[in-house]
Amino acid sequence: MIKIGTDLPGPSAGRYLEAAKRYEPRSMSDQVPLVWKRAWRCYVEDVDGNVFLDFSSGVLVANVGHSHPKLVEEIRDQADKVINSYDFVNQYRPLLAQKLVEITPGNLDKAFILTTGSETTEAAIKLARRYTGRYEVVAFQGAFHGRTYGALSLGGKRSGAATKGFGPFLPGVVLAPFAFCYRCVFDKEYPGCGTYCIDYLDWLVETETEGDIAALITETYQGGAGSIIPPKEWMQKLEAWCREREILFIVDEVQASFGRTGKMFGFEHYDVRPNLLCLGKGITSTVPLSALVGESRIMDVLTPGTMSSTHGGNAFCSRIALKNIEIIQEEGLVENAARVGGFMMQRLKEMEERYEVLGQVRGLGLVIGLEIVKSKRTKEPHVDLAKEIVLQCYRKGLLMIAPIGFYGNVLRIAPPLVITEEEAGTGLDVLEEVLRECSG
C-alpha cells in the first residue's frame, strides 16, 4: 500500500515544515520531513497524499496500530462525558489500576496512574527514597528514563544532546556499565566473561557511593542507546544482586511493555520480578497515560498529598487504556509480535551476513536495532550512513525514526504490532534495496 506520488517533501508539507521552523524551537529530534495527516494500522498518509509503511509506531506508542476502530469509538463516546476529574475517583481509573495488577506478577498489587513515562520514573525514585530512607540510586550508562530533571539525571550519557548544558543533575545517582556485549566497555566476550559487569557493581558501590542505596533502575532493553538486549543471565544476576542487598529493583518498561517484545511485558523474557514497574507509551496506543505498578508494602508509605498528577488517571485516558489492553489480548497481538518479529529477525540476520555495514542485528519481538558500522572488524560507528539509510527509506515509502544509539548509528525498527508478515516483508525489501544502494 506504499504510494509516493510527489517529490518529498511535497508542496503542502513544505508549508507546514516552514511554519514549524519559523514558530517552534529546534529542540525536538531531527526526523525525516514527513507531515502526518492520517494514519491507520501500520500506514501513514502525509498532507500531500503520499502513503508510507510505518516502522516507527510513533516511537513505540501505536501498539494496536494507528486509529484502531475500537479505540476511536471509545474516544468519541467518552469525549462528551467527562475527561479530567483530578484526584476525584472516576469510573475508569480504579478499573485500570485493577487490570494492571491482574496482568503483572503477583507481588505487584497496587498501581498509580500518571501521564508520561518520565513521571513514572520520577515517582519511582521518590517512592524508593521515601520507603527505604536512603537516597542513592544506581542507574546505567546509556540509559534513557525521560526528560524531566530526575529522569534526566538517571540517563546514561552526560555529553548527549538531551543532557549537555542542563546540569547539575540529581545528587546521589551513580552510573554503572550496561551489558552491551557488542561494545563491552571491559573488552570482554560473553559468556566467557562470567557477566563481569555484575561483579563490578560491588566496586562501584565501594568507590562511588556512601553505601546508602535506595534503588537500582534498569530498562528491560536499552531503547535510546540502540535497542541493546542484555543476556538473560545478566538480568537475573542483577535482580539477585538487588535482593541480597535489600535494594529496590525498578524496571522501566515504558518502551518495552504491552506486547512490544513478543511478551506482554519485556521482563518476562528474563524470569525476574521488579519491585516497581514503570509503564507508558503502548499502554494506550494513543493518548498520554502512564502507570507505576508496585508492591503495596512500598506504596503504602504514601500519605494523602505526597503524590498526585493534574491529568493522571483522568477518565478519558484511563478508559482508552482499558480498551487498548483488551484489544491486545483479544487480537493476539503479543503472539503476532513474536511471530512477525521472528520472521523479521531471520531476514535481517541474513542481511547481516551480506552487508559489511550491518554490524549487528539485535531485537526482541517487534523492537529491533541495526548497528551500522564502517566495517565489521573495527565496529566503528557509521553515523552519516545511518542517517542516509533512514532518509532513502523515507523517499521509497518506508518510515523510520532518526538513528538512535550511544553514537547515533543504530536503526530502530518498531512497527505496530498489527503488522503482517507480508507487510513486514515489503518494508524489509525497501530496507535491503537501500542498504544495497548505500553500501555500494
C-alpha positions as CSV (number, residue, x, y, z in Angstrom):
1,M,0.0,0.0,0.0
2,I,3.1,2.3,-0.2
3,K,2.3,5.1,-2.6
4,I,4.6,8.0,-3.4
5,G,3.1,10.5,-5.9
6,T,5.1,13.7,-5.3
7,D,8.6,14.9,-4.7
8,L,9.4,14.6,-1.0
9,P,8.6,16.6,0.9
10,G,5.6,17.6,-1.2
11,P,4.3,21.2,-1.7
12,S,1.8,21.1,1.2
13,A,4.3,19.5,3.5
14,G,6.7,22.2,2.7
15,R,4.4,24.9,4.0
16,Y,3.9,23.1,7.4
17,L,7.6,22.4,7.7
18,E,8.4,26.1,7.1
19,A,5.9,27.1,9.8
20,A,7.4,24.6,12.2
21,K,10.9,26.1,11.5
22,R,9.6,29.6,12.0
23,Y,7.5,29.2,15.2
24,E,8.8,26.2,17.0
25,P,12.1,25.7,18.9
26,R,14.6,23.3,17.3
27,S,14.6,21.2,20.4
28,M,12.9,18.1,19.0
29,S,14.6,15.2,17.4
30,D,15.5,15.7,13.8
31,Q,13.2,13.4,11.8
32,V,12.6,13.0,8.1
33,P,10.4,15.8,6.6
34,L,7.1,14.0,6.7
35,V,4.0,15.9,7.8
36,W,1.4,13.5,9.1
37,K,-2.2,13.9,8.0
38,R,-3.8,10.5,8.7
39,A,-2.7,7.1,9.9
40,W,-4.3,3.7,10.1
41,R,-2.9,0.2,11.2
42,C,0.7,0.4,10.1
43,Y,0.4,3.1,7.4
44,V,0.8,6.9,7.5
45,E,-0.5,9.4,4.9
46,D,1.1,12.8,4.6
47,V,-0.6,16.1,3.7
48,D,0.2,15.5,0.0
49,G,-1.4,12.1,-0.2
50,N,1.7,10.0,-0.1
51,V,1.4,6.8,1.9
52,F,4.2,5.3,4.0
53,L,4.7,1.9,5.7
54,D,5.3,2.8,9.4
55,F,8.3,1.1,11.1
56,S,8.2,3.6,14.0
57,S,4.8,3.2,15.7
58,G,5.1,6.9,16.6
59,V,8.1,6.0,18.7
60,L,6.7,2.7,20.2
61,V,3.3,4.1,21.0
62,A,0.8,2.7,18.5
63,N,1.0,-0.9,19.5
64,V,-2.5,-1.8,18.3
65,G,-2.0,0.2,15.2
66,H,-2.9,3.7,14.3
67,S,-6.6,4.7,14.7
68,H,-7.8,1.3,15.8
69,P,-11.6,1.4,15.2
70,K,-12.4,0.2,18.7
71,L,-10.2,2.8,20.3
72,V,-11.7,5.6,18.1
73,E,-15.1,4.5,19.2
74,E,-14.1,4.7,22.8
75,I,-12.6,8.1,22.3
76,R,-15.7,9.5,20.7
77,D,-18.0,8.1,23.3
78,Q,-16.0,9.4,26.2
79,A,-15.3,12.8,24.9
80,D,-18.7,14.3,25.7
81,K,-19.0,12.6,29.1
82,V,-16.0,13.5,31.3
83,I,-12.3,13.9,30.7
84,N,-10.5,15.2,33.7
85,S,-11.5,14.7,37.3
86,Y,-8.1,15.5,39.0
87,D,-7.8,13.3,42.2
88,F,-11.5,12.6,42.4
89,V,-12.3,9.0,41.6
90,N,-13.8,8.4,38.2
91,Q,-15.3,5.2,36.7
92,Y,-12.2,4.1,34.9
93,R,-9.1,4.9,36.9
94,P,-9.6,2.2,39.6
95,L,-10.6,-0.3,37.0
96,L,-7.4,0.4,35.1
97,A,-5.4,0.0,38.3
98,Q,-7.1,-3.3,38.9
99,K,-6.4,-4.5,35.4
100,L,-2.7,-3.6,35.7
101,V,-2.4,-5.5,39.0
102,E,-4.1,-8.5,37.4
103,I,-1.8,-8.8,34.4
104,T,1.5,-8.2,36.2
105,P,3.3,-10.5,38.7
106,G,1.6,-11.3,42.0
107,N,3.9,-9.2,44.1
108,L,2.8,-6.0,42.2
109,D,-0.6,-5.3,43.8
110,K,-1.1,-1.5,43.5
111,A,-1.0,0.9,40.6
112,F,-0.5,4.7,40.4
113,I,-1.9,6.1,37.2
114,L,0.1,9.1,35.7
115,T,0.5,10.8,32.3
116,T,4.0,10.4,30.9
117,G,6.9,7.9,31.2
118,S,9.1,10.5,32.8
119,E,6.5,10.9,35.6
120,T,6.7,7.2,36.4
121,T,10.5,7.2,36.8
122,E,10.3,10.3,38.9
123,A,7.6,8.8,41.1
124,A,9.6,5.5,41.4
125,I,12.7,7.3,42.7
126,K,10.7,9.5,45.1
127,L,8.9,6.4,46.4
128,A,12.1,4.4,46.8
129,R,13.7,7.1,48.8
130,R,10.7,7.5,51.0
131,Y,10.3,3.8,51.6
132,T,13.9,2.9,52.3
133,G,15.0,6.2,54.0
134,R,18.1,6.0,51.7
135,Y,18.9,8.4,48.9
136,E,21.3,6.9,46.4
137,V,20.2,5.3,43.1
138,V,22.2,3.1,40.7
139,A,21.3,3.6,37.0
140,F,23.1,2.5,33.8
141,Q,25.4,4.1,31.2
142,G,23.4,4.5,28.0
143,A,20.0,4.6,29.9
144,F,17.1,6.8,28.9
145,H,14.4,7.3,31.5
146,G,12.8,10.6,30.4
147,R,13.4,14.3,30.0
148,T,12.3,15.8,33.3
149,Y,15.2,16.5,35.8
150,G,15.0,13.5,38.0
151,A,14.5,11.2,35.0
152,L,17.2,13.0,33.1
153,S,19.6,12.5,35.9
154,L,19.2,8.8,35.6
155,G,20.2,9.0,31.9
156,G,23.5,7.4,30.9
157,K,25.2,9.9,28.6
158,R,26.1,13.3,30.1
159,S,27.5,14.6,26.8
160,G,24.3,13.8,24.8
161,A,22.2,16.5,23.3
162,A,19.4,15.9,25.8
163,T,21.7,16.4,28.8
164,K,24.7,18.5,27.9
165,G,24.4,22.0,29.3
166,F,21.5,21.3,31.6
167,G,23.4,20.2,34.7
168,P,23.9,19.9,37.5
169,F,21.8,16.9,38.0
170,L,20.1,15.0,40.8
171,P,22.7,14.1,43.5
172,G,23.1,10.5,44.6
173,V,22.9,8.9,41.1
174,V,25.7,6.6,40.1
175,L,26.0,5.1,36.7
176,A,27.1,1.5,36.0
177,P,28.1,-0.2,32.7
178,F,25.1,-1.9,31.0
179,A,25.5,-5.3,29.4
180,F,26.3,-4.0,25.9
181,C,28.1,-7.1,24.8
182,Y,28.7,-5.9,21.2
183,R,30.7,-3.0,22.6
184,C,31.8,-4.2,26.0
185,V,33.5,-1.4,28.0
186,F,35.7,-4.0,29.7
187,D,36.7,-5.5,26.3
188,K,35.5,-8.9,27.3
189,E,33.4,-11.6,25.5
190,Y,30.1,-13.0,26.7
191,P,29.6,-15.7,28.0
192,G,33.3,-16.2,28.8
193,C,33.3,-13.0,30.9
194,G,31.0,-14.6,33.5
195,T,29.0,-11.3,33.5
196,Y,31.9,-9.4,34.9
197,C,29.9,-6.2,34.8
198,I,27.7,-7.5,37.7
199,D,30.8,-8.2,39.8
200,Y,31.9,-4.6,39.0
201,L,28.8,-3.3,40.8
202,D,30.4,-4.0,44.2
203,W,33.5,-2.0,43.3
204,L,31.2,0.8,42.0
205,V,29.3,0.9,45.3
206,E,32.6,0.8,47.3
207,T,34.2,3.7,45.4
208,E,31.3,5.9,44.2
209,T,28.6,5.7,46.9
210,E,28.1,6.2,50.6
211,G,26.5,2.7,50.7
212,D,23.2,4.4,51.1
213,I,21.5,2.9,48.0
214,A,17.7,3.0,47.9
215,A,17.2,1.5,44.4
216,L,18.6,0.3,41.1
217,I,16.7,1.2,37.9
218,T,17.1,-0.5,34.6
219,E,15.3,-0.8,31.3
220,T,14.4,-4.3,30.1
221,Y,16.4,-3.4,27.0
222,Q,18.1,0.0,26.4
223,G,15.9,1.7,23.9
224,G,17.6,5.1,23.2
225,A,21.1,3.6,23.5
226,G,20.3,1.5,20.4
227,S,17.9,-1.3,21.3
228,I,20.5,-3.1,23.4
229,I,19.3,-6.5,24.6
230,P,21.2,-7.8,27.7
231,P,21.8,-11.5,28.3
232,K,19.1,-13.3,30.4
233,E,21.8,-14.3,32.9
234,W,22.8,-10.7,33.4
235,M,19.3,-9.6,34.2
236,Q,18.7,-12.4,36.7
237,K,22.0,-11.7,38.4
238,L,21.1,-8.1,38.6
239,E,17.9,-8.9,40.3
240,A,19.6,-11.2,42.8
241,W,22.3,-8.5,43.5
242,C,19.5,-6.1,44.5
243,R,17.7,-8.7,46.6
244,E,20.8,-9.6,48.5
245,R,21.4,-6.0,49.4
246,E,17.8,-5.0,50.1
247,I,17.9,-2.5,47.2
248,L,14.7,-1.9,45.4
249,F,14.7,-3.3,41.8
250,I,12.9,-0.9,39.5
251,V,12.3,-1.9,35.9
252,D,11.5,0.8,33.3
253,E,9.2,-0.8,30.7
254,V,7.9,2.4,29.1
255,Q,9.3,1.3,25.8
256,A,9.1,-2.5,26.3
257,S,5.6,-3.3,27.5
258,F,2.2,-4.3,26.2
259,G,3.3,-6.8,23.6
260,R,6.2,-4.9,22.0
261,T,8.9,-7.6,22.7
262,G,6.7,-10.6,22.0
263,K,5.7,-10.9,25.6
264,M,3.1,-8.7,27.4
265,F,6.0,-7.3,29.5
266,G,9.6,-7.4,28.5
267,F,10.9,-8.6,31.8
268,E,9.0,-11.9,31.2
269,H,11.9,-12.9,28.9
270,Y,14.2,-12.9,31.9
271,D,12.0,-14.5,34.6
272,V,12.6,-11.6,37.0
273,R,10.2,-9.7,39.2
274,P,10.5,-5.9,39.7
275,N,9.5,-4.2,43.0
276,L,8.4,-1.2,41.0
277,L,7.4,-1.2,37.3
278,C,7.2,1.8,35.1
279,L,4.8,1.6,32.2
280,G,3.7,4.0,29.4
281,K,3.6,4.5,25.6
282,G,1.9,1.4,24.3
283,I,-0.4,1.3,27.3
284,T,-3.0,3.3,25.3
285,S,-1.6,3.2,21.8
286,T,-2.9,6.8,21.5
287,V,-3.4,9.3,24.3
288,P,-0.9,10.2,27.1
289,L,-1.1,7.9,30.1
290,S,1.4,6.0,32.1
291,A,1.5,4.0,35.3
292,L,3.7,2.9,38.2
293,V,2.8,-0.6,39.4
294,G,4.4,-1.7,42.6
295,E,4.2,-3.6,45.9
296,S,1.8,-2.4,48.5
297,R,4.4,-2.6,51.2
298,I,6.3,0.1,49.3
299,M,3.4,2.2,48.0
300,D,1.6,2.2,51.4
301,V,4.2,4.6,52.8
302,L,2.5,7.3,50.8
303,T,0.0,9.5,52.6
304,P,-2.6,12.0,51.1
305,G,-0.9,14.8,49.2
306,T,2.5,13.1,48.8
307,M,2.0,12.2,45.1
308,S,-0.5,13.5,42.6
309,S,-0.8,14.5,38.9
310,T,-3.2,17.0,37.3
311,H,-4.1,14.8,34.4
312,G,-3.0,11.5,35.8
313,G,-5.7,8.8,35.7
314,N,-8.3,11.0,34.0
315,A,-11.4,9.2,32.9
316,F,-10.8,9.7,29.2
317,C,-7.3,8.3,29.1
318,S,-8.0,5.5,31.6
319,R,-10.9,4.3,29.5
320,I,-8.7,4.2,26.4
321,A,-6.0,2.3,28.2
322,L,-8.5,-0.4,29.4
323,K,-9.8,-0.8,25.8
324,N,-6.3,-0.9,24.4
325,I,-5.3,-3.7,26.8
326,E,-8.4,-5.6,25.8
327,I,-7.6,-5.3,22.1
328,I,-4.0,-6.5,22.6
329,Q,-5.3,-9.6,24.4
330,E,-8.3,-10.4,22.2
331,E,-6.5,-9.9,18.9
332,G,-3.4,-11.9,19.9
333,L,-1.1,-9.0,19.3
334,V,1.6,-10.3,21.7
335,E,1.7,-13.5,19.8
336,N,1.8,-11.7,16.5
337,A,4.7,-9.5,17.6
338,A,6.6,-12.7,18.5
339,R,5.8,-14.4,15.2
340,V,6.4,-11.4,12.8
341,G,9.4,-10.3,14.9
342,G,10.9,-13.8,14.4
343,F,10.3,-13.6,10.7
344,M,11.9,-10.1,10.5
345,M,14.9,-11.2,12.6
346,Q,15.6,-14.1,10.3
347,R,15.6,-12.0,7.2
348,L,17.7,-9.3,8.9
349,K,20.2,-11.8,10.1
350,E,20.6,-12.9,6.5
351,M,21.2,-9.3,5.5
352,E,23.8,-9.0,8.3
353,E,25.7,-11.8,6.6
354,R,25.6,-10.0,3.2
355,Y,26.3,-6.4,4.1
356,E,29.6,-5.2,5.7
357,V,28.0,-2.1,7.0
358,L,25.4,-4.1,9.0
359,G,27.5,-4.8,12.1
360,Q,24.9,-6.4,14.3
361,V,21.1,-7.2,14.3
362,R,19.5,-7.5,17.7
363,G,16.0,-7.5,19.0
364,L,13.0,-8.9,20.9
365,G,9.7,-9.2,19.1
366,L,8.9,-6.0,17.2
367,V,11.7,-3.9,18.6
368,I,14.9,-4.4,16.5
369,G,18.1,-2.5,16.3
370,L,20.5,-2.5,13.4
371,E,24.1,-1.3,14.2
372,I,25.5,0.5,11.2
373,V,29.3,0.4,11.1
374,K,32.2,1.2,8.7
375,S,33.4,-2.4,9.0
376,K,32.5,-5.5,10.9
377,R,36.1,-5.8,12.1
378,T,36.6,-2.3,13.6
379,K,32.9,-1.8,14.6
380,E,33.5,1.9,14.0
381,P,30.0,3.6,14.0
382,H,28.9,4.9,10.7
383,V,26.7,7.8,11.7
384,D,26.4,9.5,8.3
385,L,25.4,6.3,6.6
386,A,22.8,5.5,9.2
387,K,21.2,8.9,8.6
388,E,21.3,8.4,4.8
389,I,19.6,5.0,5.1
390,V,16.7,6.4,7.0
391,L,16.4,9.3,4.5
392,Q,16.5,7.0,1.5
393,C,13.9,4.6,3.0
394,Y,11.6,7.6,3.5
395,R,12.0,8.5,-0.1
396,K,10.9,5.0,-1.0
397,G,7.9,5.0,1.3
398,L,9.3,3.3,4.5
399,L,9.1,5.4,7.6
400,M,11.7,5.0,10.4
401,I,12.7,7.4,13.1
402,A,16.1,9.1,13.1
403,P,19.0,6.9,14.1
404,I,19.4,6.2,17.8
405,G,22.1,4.8,19.9
406,F,25.1,5.9,22.0
407,Y,26.8,7.1,18.8
408,G,23.7,7.8,16.7
409,N,24.4,4.9,14.3
410,V,21.6,2.4,15.1
411,L,18.4,2.0,13.0
412,R,15.3,1.2,15.1
413,I,12.6,-1.0,13.6
414,A,9.4,-1.0,15.6
415,P,6.2,-1.3,13.6
416,P,2.8,-1.5,15.1
417,L,2.0,-5.0,16.5
418,V,-0.8,-5.5,13.9
419,I,1.7,-5.7,11.0
420,T,1.5,-8.9,8.9
421,E,4.5,-10.9,7.6
422,E,3.7,-9.7,4.1
423,E,3.7,-6.1,5.2
424,A,6.9,-6.6,7.2
425,G,8.5,-8.3,4.1
426,T,7.6,-5.3,2.0
427,G,9.3,-3.0,4.4
428,L,12.4,-5.2,4.6
429,D,12.5,-5.3,0.8
430,V,12.8,-1.5,0.8
431,L,15.4,-1.5,3.5
432,E,17.5,-4.1,1.7
433,E,17.3,-2.1,-1.5
434,V,18.5,1.0,0.3
435,L,21.3,-1.0,2.1
436,R,22.5,-2.3,-1.3
437,E,22.5,1.2,-2.9
438,C,24.0,3.0,0.1
439,S,26.7,0.5,0.9
440,G,27.9,0.3,-2.7
